Amino acid sequence: MPKTDENKTLNNKIRKLAPEAIETMGELLREPTTPAPTKAQLIGFILERTLGKPDTTIHLTTNGGTIKDSENRLIAIAEEIRGEMAVEAESIAEAENEPDNDMEDAYETEDEDTEEDDSAE
C-alpha cells in the first residue's frame, strides 16, 4: 500500500485532472458518434457520484417460514459442514500417523531373505 505522502501526491494529481476529466465526459455525452453504451456508462457514473447509488431492495422468500427459521437452518447447515470438515481432518491426521504398511512389508521381506541367505552358508 502506498505511503501517506505518496497518497497525498497522487490525490493532488487526480484532483488537478478532475476538471479536465469532467469536461471530457461532457464532450463525449454531447458527441453524436459516441456509442450509446458508453454514454449510458458515463451517465450512470455521473449520477452515482452526484446523487449517490440508489437503494437496493432485497426480496426474501422463506417458503412459509420465518426469517428466524431460515437463520436456524443456515446455522444447522454450517454446523453440519463444520462437523464434516472435522471428521475429514481427523482421518487425514490418522492416516499421517499410521506407519506405512508397504514399507513394513518390504523390511520383513528383506529380513526373511537375509535369514535364508545366512542358513544357506
MARBA-3410 file (N, C-alpha, C, O; in Angstrom, 1 decimal):
121
0.8,-1.2,0.0,0.0,0.0,0.0,0.9,1.2,0.0,1.9,1.3,0.7 ~ 0.5,2.2,-0.8,1.4,3.4,-0.9,1.4,4.2,0.5,0.5,4.1,1.3 ~ 2.5,4.9,0.7,2.7,5.6,1.9,1.8,6.8,1.9,1.3,7.2,0.9 ~ 1.6,7.4,3.1,0.8,8.6,3.2,1.2,9.7,2.3,0.3,10.3,1.7 ~ 2.5,10.1,2.3,2.9,11.2,1.4,2.6,10.8,-0.1,2.3,11.7,-0.8
2.8,9.6,-0.4,2.6,9.2,-1.8,1.1,9.3,-2.1,0.7,9.7,-3.2 ~ 0.2,8.9,-1.1,-1.2,9.1,-1.3,-1.6,10.5,-1.5,-2.4,10.8,-2.4 ~ -1.0,11.4,-0.7,-1.4,12.8,-0.9,-0.9,13.4,-2.2,-1.7,14.1,-2.9 ~ 0.2,13.0,-2.7,0.7,13.4,-4.0,-0.2,12.9,-5.1,-0.5,13.6,-6.0 ~ -0.5,11.6,-5.0,-1.4,11.0,-6.0,-2.8,11.7,-6.0,-3.3,12.0,-7.1
-3.3,11.9,-4.8,-4.7,12.6,-4.7,-4.6,14.0,-5.3,-5.6,14.4,-6.0 ~ -3.5,14.7,-5.1,-3.4,16.0,-5.6,-3.4,16.0,-7.2,-4.0,16.8,-7.8 ~ -2.6,15.0,-7.7,-2.6,14.9,-9.2,-4.0,14.6,-9.7,-4.4,15.2,-10.8 ~ -4.7,13.7,-9.1,-6.0,13.3,-9.5,-7.0,14.5,-9.5,-7.7,14.8,-10.4 ~ -6.9,15.3,-8.4,-7.8,16.5,-8.2,-7.5,17.5,-9.3,-8.4,18.1,-9.8
-6.2,17.6,-9.7,-5.9,18.6,-10.8,-6.4,18.1,-12.1,-6.8,19.0,-12.9 ~ -6.5,16.8,-12.3,-7.1,16.3,-13.6,-8.6,16.2,-13.6,-9.2,16.1,-14.7 ~ -9.2,16.3,-12.5,-10.7,16.1,-12.4,-11.4,17.1,-13.3,-12.3,16.6,-14.0 ~ -11.2,18.4,-13.3,-11.9,19.3,-14.1,-11.9,18.8,-15.6,-12.9,18.9,-16.3 ~ -10.7,18.5,-16.1,-10.5,18.1,-17.5,-11.3,16.8,-17.7,-11.8,16.6,-18.8
-11.2,15.8,-16.8,-12.0,14.6,-16.9,-13.5,14.8,-17.0,-14.2,14.2,-17.8 ~ -14.0,15.7,-16.2,-15.4,16.1,-16.2,-15.8,16.7,-17.6,-16.8,16.4,-18.1 ~ -14.9,17.6,-18.0,-15.2,18.3,-19.3,-15.2,17.2,-20.5,-16.0,17.3,-21.3 ~ -14.2,16.3,-20.4,-14.2,15.2,-21.4,-15.4,14.4,-21.4,-15.9,14.0,-22.5 ~ -15.9,14.0,-20.2,-17.1,13.3,-20.1,-18.3,14.0,-20.8,-19.1,13.4,-21.5
-18.4,15.3,-20.5,-19.4,16.1,-21.1,-19.3,16.1,-22.6,-20.4,16.0,-23.3 ~ -18.1,16.3,-23.1,-17.9,16.3,-24.6,-18.4,14.9,-25.2,-19.0,14.9,-26.2 ~ -18.0,13.8,-24.5,-18.4,12.5,-25.0,-19.9,12.3,-25.0,-20.5,11.7,-25.9 ~ -20.6,12.9,-24.0,-22.0,12.8,-23.9,-22.7,13.6,-25.0,-23.7,13.1,-25.6 ~ -22.1,14.7,-25.4,-22.7,15.6,-26.5,-22.3,15.1,-27.9,-22.9,15.5,-28.8
-21.3,14.3,-28.0,-20.8,13.9,-29.3,-21.7,12.8,-29.9,-22.0,11.8,-29.2 ~ -22.2,13.1,-31.1,-23.2,12.1,-31.7,-22.6,10.8,-32.0,-23.3,9.8,-32.1 ~ -21.3,10.7,-32.2,-20.7,9.4,-32.6,-20.3,8.5,-31.4,-19.8,7.4,-31.6 ~ -20.5,9.1,-30.2,-20.2,8.3,-29.0,-21.2,7.1,-28.9,-22.4,7.4,-29.0 ~ -20.8,5.9,-28.8,-21.7,4.8,-28.7,-22.7,4.9,-27.5,-22.3,5.4,-26.5
-23.9,4.5,-27.7,-24.9,4.6,-26.7,-24.5,3.9,-25.4,-24.7,4.5,-24.3 ~ -23.9,2.7,-25.4,-23.4,2.1,-24.1,-22.4,2.9,-23.4,-22.5,3.0,-22.1 ~ -21.5,3.6,-24.1,-20.5,4.4,-23.4,-21.2,5.6,-22.8,-20.9,6.0,-21.7 ~ -22.2,6.2,-23.5,-23.0,7.3,-22.9,-23.7,6.9,-21.7,-23.8,7.6,-20.7 ~ -24.3,5.7,-21.7,-25.1,5.2,-20.6,-24.1,5.0,-19.4,-24.5,5.3,-18.2
-22.9,4.5,-19.6,-22.0,4.3,-18.5,-21.6,5.6,-17.9,-21.5,5.8,-16.7 ~ -21.3,6.6,-18.8,-21.0,8.0,-18.3,-22.1,8.6,-17.5,-21.8,9.1,-16.4 ~ -23.3,8.4,-18.0,-24.4,9.0,-17.3,-24.6,8.3,-15.9,-24.8,9.0,-14.9 ~ -24.5,7.0,-15.9,-24.5,6.3,-14.6,-23.5,6.7,-13.6,-23.7,6.9,-12.4 ~ -22.3,6.8,-14.1,-21.1,7.3,-13.3,-21.4,8.6,-12.7,-21.2,8.9,-11.5
-21.8,9.6,-13.6,-22.0,11.0,-13.1,-23.1,11.0,-12.1,-23.0,11.7,-11.0 ~ -24.2,10.3,-12.3,-25.4,10.3,-11.4,-25.0,9.7,-10.1,-25.4,10.2,-9.0 ~ -24.3,8.6,-10.1,-23.9,7.9,-8.9,-23.0,8.8,-8.0,-23.1,8.8,-6.8 ~ -22.1,9.5,-8.7,-21.2,10.4,-8.0,-21.9,11.7,-7.4,-21.5,12.2,-6.4 ~ -22.9,12.1,-8.1,-23.6,13.3,-7.6,-24.8,13.0,-6.7,-25.0,13.7,-5.7
-25.6,12.0,-7.1,-26.8,11.7,-6.3,-26.6,10.5,-5.4,-27.5,10.3,-4.5 ~ -25.6,9.8,-5.6,-25.4,8.6,-4.8,-26.1,7.4,-5.4,-26.9,7.5,-6.3 ~ -25.6,6.2,-5.0,-26.2,5.0,-5.6,-27.6,4.8,-5.1,-27.9,5.1,-3.9 ~ -28.6,4.3,-5.9,-29.9,4.0,-5.4,-30.0,2.9,-4.4,-29.1,2.1,-4.3 ~ -31.0,3.0,-3.5,-31.2,1.9,-2.5,-31.5,0.6,-3.2,-32.0,0.6,-4.3
-31.0,-0.4,-2.6,-31.3,-1.8,-3.1,-32.3,-2.5,-2.3,-32.2,-2.5,-1.0 ~ -33.3,-3.0,-2.9,-34.4,-3.7,-2.2,-34.1,-5.2,-2.3,-33.9,-5.7,-3.5 ~ -34.2,-5.9,-1.3,-34.0,-7.4,-1.3,-35.3,-8.1,-0.9,-35.9,-7.7,0.1 ~ -35.8,-9.0,-1.8,-37.0,-9.7,-1.5,-36.6,-11.1,-1.1,-35.9,-11.8,-1.8 ~ -36.9,-11.5,0.1,-36.5,-12.8,0.7,-37.7,-13.7,0.8,-38.8,-13.3,1.4
-37.6,-14.9,0.2,-38.7,-15.9,0.3,-38.2,-16.9,1.3,-37.1,-17.5,1.1 ~ -39.1,-17.2,2.3,-38.7,-18.2,3.3,-39.5,-19.5,3.2,-39.5,-20.3,4.1 ~ -40.2,-19.7,2.1,-41.1,-20.8,1.9,-42.0,-21.1,3.1,-42.2,-22.2,3.6 ~ -42.7,-20.0,3.5,-43.7,-20.1,4.5,-43.2,-20.0,5.9,-43.9,-19.9,6.9 ~ -41.9,-20.1,6.1,-41.3,-20.0,7.4,-40.9,-18.5,7.8,-41.2,-17.6,7.0
-40.4,-18.3,8.9,-40.0,-17.0,9.3,-38.5,-16.8,9.0,-37.8,-17.8,8.7 ~ -38.1,-15.6,9.1,-36.6,-15.3,8.9,-35.8,-16.1,9.9,-34.7,-16.6,9.6 ~ -36.3,-16.2,11.1,-35.6,-16.9,12.2,-35.5,-18.4,11.8,-34.4,-19.0,12.1 ~ -36.5,-19.0,11.2,-36.4,-20.4,10.7,-35.3,-20.5,9.7,-34.5,-21.5,9.8 ~ -35.2,-19.6,8.8,-34.2,-19.6,7.8,-32.8,-19.5,8.4,-31.9,-20.2,8.0
-32.7,-18.6,9.4,-31.5,-18.4,10.1,-31.0,-19.6,10.8,-29.9,-20.0,10.7 ~ -32.0,-20.3,11.5,-31.7,-21.5,12.2,-31.2,-22.6,11.2,-30.4,-23.4,11.5 ~ -31.9,-22.7,10.0,-31.5,-23.7,9.0,-30.1,-23.4,8.5,-29.3,-24.4,8.4 ~ -29.8,-22.2,8.3,-28.4,-21.8,7.8,-27.4,-22.2,8.9,-26.3,-22.7,8.6 ~ -27.7,-22.0,10.2,-26.8,-22.3,11.3,-26.6,-23.8,11.3,-25.5,-24.3,11.5
-27.7,-24.6,11.1,-27.6,-26.0,11.1,-26.7,-26.5,10.0,-25.9,-27.4,10.2 ~ -26.9,-25.9,8.8,-26.1,-26.3,7.7,-24.6,-26.0,7.9,-23.7,-26.9,7.7 ~ -24.3,-24.9,8.5,-22.9,-24.5,8.8,-22.3,-25.5,9.8,-21.2,-25.9,9.7 ~ -23.1,-25.8,10.8,-22.6,-26.8,11.8,-22.3,-28.2,11.2,-21.4,-28.9,11.6 ~ -23.2,-28.6,10.3,-23.1,-29.9,9.6,-21.8,-29.9,8.8,-21.0,-30.8,8.8
-21.5,-28.8,8.1,-20.3,-28.7,7.3,-19.1,-28.7,8.2,-18.1,-29.3,7.9 ~ -19.2,-27.9,9.3,-18.1,-27.9,10.2,-17.7,-29.3,10.8,-16.6,-29.6,10.9 ~ -18.8,-30.0,11.1,-18.6,-31.4,11.6,-18.0,-32.3,10.5,-17.1,-33.1,10.9 ~ -18.4,-32.2,9.3,-17.8,-33.0,8.2,-16.4,-32.6,8.0,-15.5,-33.5,7.8 ~ -16.0,-31.4,8.1,-14.6,-30.9,8.0,-13.8,-31.5,9.1,-12.6,-31.9,8.9
-14.3,-31.5,10.3,-13.6,-32.1,11.5,-13.3,-33.5,11.3,-12.2,-34.0,11.6 ~ -14.3,-34.3,10.8,-14.1,-35.7,10.6,-13.1,-36.0,9.5,-12.2,-36.8,9.7 ~ -13.1,-35.2,8.5,-12.1,-35.3,7.4,-10.7,-35.0,7.9,-9.8,-35.6,7.6 ~ -10.6,-33.9,8.8,-9.3,-33.6,9.3,-8.8,-34.7,10.2,-7.6,-35.0,10.2 ~ -9.7,-35.3,11.0,-9.3,-36.4,11.9,-8.7,-37.6,11.0,-7.7,-38.2,11.4
-9.4,-37.9,10.0,-9.0,-39.1,9.2,-7.7,-38.8,8.5,-6.9,-39.7,8.3 ~ -7.5,-37.5,8.1,-6.2,-37.2,7.5,-5.1,-37.3,8.5,-4.0,-37.8,8.2 ~ -5.3,-36.8,9.7,-4.3,-36.9,10.8,-4.0,-38.3,11.1,-2.8,-38.7,11.3 ~ -5.0,-39.2,11.2,-4.8,-40.6,11.5,-4.0,-41.2,10.4,-3.1,-42.0,10.7 ~ -4.3,-40.9,9.1,-3.6,-41.5,8.0,-2.1,-41.1,8.1,-1.2,-41.9,7.7
-1.8,-39.9,8.5,-0.5,-39.4,8.5,0.3,-40.0,9.7,1.5,-40.2,9.6 ~ -0.4,-40.4,10.7,0.3,-41.0,11.9,0.4,-42.5,11.8,1.2,-43.1,12.5 ~ -0.3,-43.2,10.9,-0.2,-44.6,10.7,1.1,-44.9,10.0,1.5,-44.2,9.0 ~ 1.8,-46.0,10.4,3.0,-46.4,9.7,2.7,-46.9,8.3,1.6,-47.4,8.1 ~ 3.5,-46.7,7.4,3.3,-47.2,6.0,3.5,-48.7,6.0,4.6,-49.2,6.0
2.4,-49.4,5.8,2.4,-50.9,5.9,3.2,-51.5,4.7,3.9,-52.5,4.9 ~ 3.2,-50.8,3.6,4.0,-51.3,2.4,5.5,-51.3,2.8,6.2,-52.2,2.4 ~ 6.0,-50.3,3.5,7.4,-50.2,3.9,7.7,-51.3,4.9,8.8,-51.9,4.8 ~ 6.7,-51.6,5.8,7.0,-52.6,6.8,7.1,-54.0,6.1,8.0,-54.8,6.5 ~ 6.2,-54.2,5.1,6.3,-55.5,4.4,7.6,-55.6,3.7,8.2,-56.7,3.7
8.1,-54.5,3.1,9.4,-54.6,2.4,10.5,-54.9,3.4,11.4,-55.7,3.0 ~ 10.5,-54.3,4.6,11.5,-54.6,5.5,11.5,-56.1,6.0,12.5,-56.8,6.1 ~ 10.2,-56.6,6.2,10.1,-58.0,6.6,10.6,-58.9,5.5,11.3,-59.9,5.8 ~ 10.4,-58.6,4.3,10.8,-59.5,3.2,12.3,-59.5,3.1,13.0,-60.5,2.9 ~ 13.0,-58.3,3.3,14.4,-58.2,3.3,15.0,-59.1,4.4,16.0,-59.8,4.3
14.4,-59.0,5.7,14.8,-59.7,6.8,14.8,-61.2,6.5,15.7,-62.0,6.8 ~ 13.7,-61.7,5.9,13.5,-63.1,5.6,14.5,-63.5,4.6,15.1,-64.6,4.7 ~ 14.8,-62.7,3.6,15.8,-63.1,2.6,17.2,-63.2,3.2,18.0,-64.1,2.9 ~ 17.5,-62.3,4.2,18.8,-62.3,4.8,18.9,-63.6,5.7,20.0,-64.2,5.7 ~ 17.8,-64.0,6.4,17.9,-65.2,7.2,18.1,-66.4,6.3,18.9,-67.3,6.7
17.4,-66.5,5.2,17.6,-67.6,4.3,19.0,-67.7,3.8,19.6,-68.8,3.7 ~ 19.6,-66.5,3.4,21.0,-66.5,2.9,21.9,-67.0,4.0,22.9,-67.7,3.7 ~ 21.7,-66.6,5.3,22.5,-67.0,6.4,22.5,-68.5,6.6,23.5,-69.1,6.9 ~ 21.3,-69.1,6.4,21.2,-70.5,6.7,21.8,-71.3,5.5,22.2,-72.5,5.8 ~ 21.8,-70.8,4.4,22.4,-71.5,3.2,23.9,-71.6,3.3,24.5,-72.4,2.7
24.5,-70.7,4.1,26.0,-70.7,4.2,26.5,-71.8,5.1,27.7,-71.9,5.3
END
